[in-house]
Amino acid sequence: MTKAVVHDWPTHIGWIVGLLILIGLVYWLMRQGWNWRRTLQSDLPEPPAVPQDPGTAILEGSGRYHGTTTAGNWLDRVVAHGLGTRSLAELTLTGQGLLIARPGDADLWIPADRITGARTDTGHAGKVVPAGLLVIGWRLQDGEQGFRELESGVRLDHPEQHAVWVTTLTDLATRTTKTEGVTR
């Protein structure tokens, strides 16, 4: 004689509902943390506006923008003014600066005299990419207080181009430092 399999549906449904509540709670806590960070960074000034004519392109590339952090701390993501939002990106480097066009979010313009250098790294803004990222160092004018040192990370679609970008950005930073007499 075979016995019929009996399912304890109330227990299964209870576990599923409990798991969904736990997932919702974790999501809510993550969102609260993001909003708290935005509040803490509310004193950060807005990045410069993109000029009408950014100049003739020296280098162009596309990839993924991974976010901006405070310089020297790859985990301290800056979320104010949309700088922490990951997105696709089109990069255009001119003699006047670097334009990071981000569809669906505000474009980021870094004037040439604010670029402090560039390097490749495997981690930025809490994201580890073994193939490497292009990390661009720059300074944001902070009113009377001087400058805030920031770094923005981008992974180009063709990572083999990172070295060319690092060299060109470093040369541009060095050239603008000499011509403008900016002390760093």
Secondary structure, DSSP 8 states (H G I E B T S, - for coil): --------HHHHHHHHHHHHHHHHHHHHHHHHHHHHHHHHTTTS-------S----EEEEEEEEEEEEEETT-TT-EE-GGGTT--EEEEEEEESSEEEEE-TTS--EEEEGGGEEEEEEEEEETTEEEEEEEEEEEEEEE-GGG-EEEEEEEEEESSGGGHHHHHHHHHHHHHHHHHHHT---
